[in-house]
């Protein structure tokens, strides 16, 4: 027999009205949709708070051309241009050694396009290497959940190969062959200092 409430809704006599417990699934809390930049920024903030290293993300130099002031207390930038080409994303110091690195991410699952880098960045990193600095590249394959730490001296030959007319990307297998994978954690999220310790100290 169907029973109705005064508001017209049916009374369910079966288990349909009882919310079913969702089946447990294996959930990975490592990334939760964060970008590589977010992960690295959280990591370097942790390093700084723990007095482990001083590393900063470089601000992109911008020339502001036009500003709109709708109110005295607020301003809106209407037009701006990049002043000069930036060098690399991050630099700092760890155990008395200068650190300089570039971080890139890709949605590709089989290769990394070298077009993500620029000549001036490669020139800059090569100069840092000549001065005996710690210079490297971090590349994240977002769909695979893999983040790779590649010393610059191992990454640069791929760029030189492209400059000589070779392929314009680096295969995942090539990257895996010359890199160390950085596992995701909670604090810090991407502990690349462990890899620096392993390779350089």
Number of C-alpha atoms within 10 A of each C-alpha: 4 7 11 11 8 7 6 8 9 11 11 12 11 7 8 8 9 9 7 8 6 6 6 6 6 6 7 7 10 14 15 8 10 11 14 21 14 11 18 22 18 16 22 25 16 18 19 13 11 10 10 14 19 19 20 17 16 13 9 14 12 11 12 13 10 10 12 11 11 9 8 6 6 8 11 11 11 11 11 12 10 11 11 10 11 15 19 21 18 18 18 18 16 18 11 8 12 17 22 24 23 20 20 17 19 16 12 14 14 12 17 22 14 14 11 11 14 14 11 13 17 19 12 15 24 17 13 18 18 8 10 12 16 22 22 22 23 22 22 23 20 18 11 12 12 16 23 20 23 23 21 21 15 14 19 16 11 20 20 12 14 15 12 9 8 11 14 16 17 18 16 14 10 13 20 15 11 15 19 18 19 20 14 17 14 12 11 17 20 22 20 20 17 10 16 17 11 10 11 9 7
